[in-house]
Amino acid sequence: MFEMLSQSPCKFILSTWHSNQHRENTFLKTLWSEFQVLTKEHFYYLGAKEENRKPMLEALVMNFIPKHPHEEPTHQVEQLLLLEKLKDCFS
């Protein structure tokens, strides 16, 4: 997946785990370090026993710098045109 995404001309966002209290995702430092990485802590609700349910850090890896959420999108018209073309393909 790393090879394919590294060579892709398209923008991408990959969701993966960053770390938890027991270990760290070493691929983020070895493979994905050249990309933008955003992290967000959340609680992991899976586990047979409640004491096994721990917080973890989620990572979003992307090949572009994300805009501030309050900025207006600049490519909205182009995106709508793309969706229209796809709709025509499946009609």
Backbone as CSV, one residue per row, in Angstrom:
resi,resn,N_x,N_y,N_z,CA_x,CA_y,CA_z,C_x,C_y,C_z
1,MET,0.825,-1.174,0.000,0.000,0.000,0.000,0.884,1.257,0.000
2,PHE,1.971,1.221,0.772,2.877,2.366,0.814,3.414,2.700,-0.570
3,GLU,3.853,1.692,-1.300,4.401,1.924,-2.641,3.363,2.533,-3.570
4,MET,2.162,2.000,-3.538,1.101,2.496,-4.418,0.727,3.937,-4.084
5,LEU,0.550,4.220,-2.804,0.152,5.570,-2.415,1.282,6.572,-2.618
6,SER,2.514,6.157,-2.425,3.661,7.053,-2.622,3.784,7.492,-4.075
7,GLN,3.396,6.636,-4.991,3.519,6.932,-6.409,2.254,7.522,-7.011
8,SER,1.207,7.573,-6.246,-0.067,8.058,-6.767,-0.054,9.579,-6.922
9,PRO,-0.590,10.094,-8.030,-0.704,11.543,-8.199,-1.916,12.113,-7.441
10,CYS,-2.748,11.238,-6.902,-3.969,11.663,-6.205,-3.677,11.980,-4.739
11,LYS,-4.511,12.828,-4.163,-4.442,13.068,-2.727,-5.045,11.859,-2.020
12,PHE,-4.485,11.532,-0.853,-5.051,10.430,-0.082,-5.014,10.741,1.407
13,ILE,-5.883,10.060,2.132,-5.865,10.048,3.599,-5.960,8.594,4.017
14,LEU,-5.008,8.166,4.813,-4.966,6.796,5.321,-5.192,6.835,6.821
15,SER,-6.156,6.110,7.301,-6.423,6.020,8.731,-5.749,4.764,9.268
16,THR,-4.981,4.935,10.334,-4.296,3.804,10.957,-4.084,4.110,12.436
17,TRP,-3.596,3.181,13.182,-3.337,3.427,14.591,-1.923,3.983,14.763
18,HIS,-1.767,4.889,15.702,-0.476,5.498,15.999,0.191,4.776,17.162
19,SER,-0.526,4.717,18.291,0.056,4.087,19.481,-1.029,3.842,20.520
20,ASN,-0.678,2.995,21.463,-1.491,2.813,22.662,-0.524,2.659,23.830
21,GLN,-0.991,2.316,24.983,-0.108,2.268,26.143,0.915,1.132,26.071
22,HIS,0.727,0.185,25.172,1.621,-0.966,25.105,2.634,-0.901,23.963
23,ARG,2.288,-0.230,22.877,3.186,-0.237,21.719,2.924,0.947,20.803
24,GLU,3.820,1.104,19.838,3.745,2.203,18.882,3.833,1.632,17.471
25,ASN,3.159,2.258,16.530,3.189,1.831,15.130,4.499,2.325,14.506
26,THR,5.464,1.461,14.378,6.788,1.843,13.876,6.765,2.227,12.399
27,PHE,5.755,1.778,11.649,5.664,2.131,10.239,5.460,3.631,10.034
28,LEU,4.880,4.311,11.021,4.693,5.762,10.897,6.031,6.485,10.846
29,LYS,7.039,5.961,11.535,8.368,6.579,11.515,9.215,6.066,10.353
30,THR,9.074,4.807,10.005,9.940,4.233,8.971,9.423,4.461,7.559
31,LEU,8.130,4.309,7.339,7.572,4.451,5.991,6.877,5.786,5.767
32,TRP,6.015,6.157,6.667,5.105,7.269,6.428,5.638,8.606,6.924
33,SER,6.873,8.703,7.333,7.401,9.938,7.928,7.480,11.102,6.945
34,GLU,7.518,10.839,5.654,7.590,11.925,4.665,6.238,12.581,4.412
35,PHE,5.174,12.030,4.981,3.827,12.543,4.784,3.351,13.314,6.012
36,GLN,2.246,14.018,5.867,1.613,14.712,6.985,0.902,13.676,7.850
37,VAL,1.043,13.793,9.167,0.370,12.873,10.084,-0.351,13.690,11.151
38,LEU,-1.656,13.522,11.207,-2.465,14.133,12.265,-2.893,13.041,13.225
39,THR,-2.947,13.357,14.509,-3.344,12.346,15.491,-4.519,12.837,16.328
40,LYS,-5.270,11.879,16.817,-6.421,12.167,17.669,-6.588,11.001,18.630
41,GLU,-6.626,11.315,19.928,-6.828,10.258,20.909,-8.310,9.919,21.021
42,HIS,-8.595,8.646,21.121,-9.973,8.210,21.357,-9.946,6.956,22.200
43,PHE,-11.094,6.606,22.722,-11.209,5.437,23.589,-11.589,4.234,22.752
44,TYR,-10.887,3.144,22.931,-11.129,1.918,22.186,-12.144,1.084,22.959
45,TYR,-13.346,0.943,22.426,-14.438,0.317,23.158,-14.537,-1.192,22.982
46,LEU,-13.664,-1.795,22.192,-13.726,-3.235,21.996,-12.890,-3.944,23.054
47,GLY,-13.321,-5.110,23.421,-12.616,-5.920,24.401,-13.631,-6.666,25.240
48,ALA,-13.359,-7.917,25.492,-14.303,-8.738,26.250,-14.471,-8.222,27.676
49,LYS,-13.371,-7.770,28.278,-13.424,-7.249,29.641,-13.249,-5.739,29.608
50,GLU,-13.954,-5.053,30.473,-13.890,-3.597,30.488,-12.481,-3.082,30.763
51,GLU,-11.713,-3.783,31.576,-10.346,-3.338,31.883,-9.412,-3.452,30.671
52,ASN,-9.841,-4.188,29.624,-9.050,-4.286,28.392,-9.349,-3.144,27.415
53,ARG,-10.311,-2.319,27.724,-10.702,-1.217,26.843,-9.907,0.024,27.232
54,LYS,-8.945,0.386,26.411,-7.991,1.455,26.729,-8.027,2.558,25.681
55,PRO,-7.530,3.751,26.052,-7.417,4.814,25.046,-6.311,4.496,24.050
56,MET,-6.459,5.017,22.848,-5.428,4.835,21.831,-5.316,6.115,21.017
57,LEU,-4.231,6.231,20.289,-4.002,7.386,19.435,-4.170,6.935,17.988
58,GLU,-5.116,7.555,17.299,-5.390,7.273,15.886,-4.550,8.220,15.045
59,ALA,-4.101,7.780,13.870,-3.303,8.614,12.974,-3.977,8.712,11.616
60,LEU,-3.981,9.910,11.063,-4.405,10.138,9.690,-3.166,10.551,8.914
61,VAL,-2.775,9.719,7.946,-1.605,9.983,7.109,-2.117,10.533,5.785
62,MET,-1.534,11.658,5.332,-1.996,12.253,4.081,-0.835,12.867,3.316
63,ASN,-0.998,12.965,2.022,0.064,13.501,1.165,-0.196,14.957,0.779
64,PHE,-0.921,15.668,1.616,-1.179,17.087,1.393,-1.336,17.753,2.754
65,ILE,-1.201,19.068,2.766,-1.391,19.806,4.011,-2.869,20.185,4.092
66,PRO,-3.558,19.698,5.107,-4.993,19.985,5.195,-5.235,21.463,5.476
67,LYS,-6.342,21.944,4.971,-6.733,23.328,5.214,-7.411,23.429,6.572
68,HIS,-7.451,24.624,7.074,-8.183,24.880,8.304,-9.651,24.584,8.027
69,PRO,-10.365,23.949,8.945,-11.757,23.555,8.662,-12.693,24.708,8.337
70,HIS,-12.337,25.940,8.681,-13.223,27.068,8.415,-12.926,27.748,7.084
71,GLU,-11.912,27.285,6.359,-11.617,27.861,5.053,-12.593,27.317,4.012
72,GLU,-12.900,28.123,3.043,-13.790,27.713,1.967,-13.058,26.757,1.028
73,PRO,-13.706,25.692,0.568,-13.063,24.802,-0.400,-12.809,25.528,-1.721
74,THR,-11.697,25.200,-2.356,-11.357,25.886,-3.604,-11.701,25.056,-4.825
75,HIS,-11.928,23.759,-4.672,-12.143,22.890,-5.824,-13.550,22.300,-5.846
76,GLN,-14.480,22.953,-5.212,-15.827,22.415,-5.121,-16.455,22.228,-6.501
77,VAL,-16.328,23.181,-7.388,-16.937,23.080,-8.719,-16.330,21.913,-9.487
78,GLU,-15.017,21.752,-9.437,-14.368,20.640,-10.132,-14.834,19.305,-9.574
79,GLN,-14.998,19.224,-8.256,-15.454,17.983,-7.650,-16.871,17.659,-8.116
80,LEU,-17.739,18.634,-8.168,-19.101,18.392,-8.632,-19.103,17.914,-10.078
81,LEU,-18.249,18.476,-10.901,-18.164,18.032,-12.289,-17.704,16.582,-12.364
82,LEU,-16.769,16.209,-11.532,-16.284,14.836,-11.507,-17.413,13.884,-11.134
83,LEU,-18.195,14.257,-10.130,-19.308,13.403,-9.727,-20.357,13.297,-10.826
84,GLU,-20.587,14.372,-11.533,-21.542,14.329,-12.647,-21.064,13.368,-13.737
85,LYS,-19.764,13.392,-14.023,-19.213,12.487,-15.035,-19.368,11.042,-14.590
86,LEU,-19.130,10.769,-13.311,-19.291,9.404,-12.805,-20.744,8.953,-12.887
87,LYS,-21.662,9.866,-12.579,-23.080,9.535,-12.630,-23.471,9.142,-14.057
88,ASP,-22.921,9.839,-15.037,-23.212,9.513,-16.423,-22.698,8.132,-16.807
89,CYS,-21.581,7.723,-16.230,-20.994,6.398,-16.522,-21.890,5.266,-16.063
90,PHE,-22.624,5.486,-14.959,-23.431,4.408,-14.394,-24.897,4.504,-14.795
91,SER,-25.225,5.427,-15.662,-26.626,5.585,-16.107,-26.920,4.662,-17.264
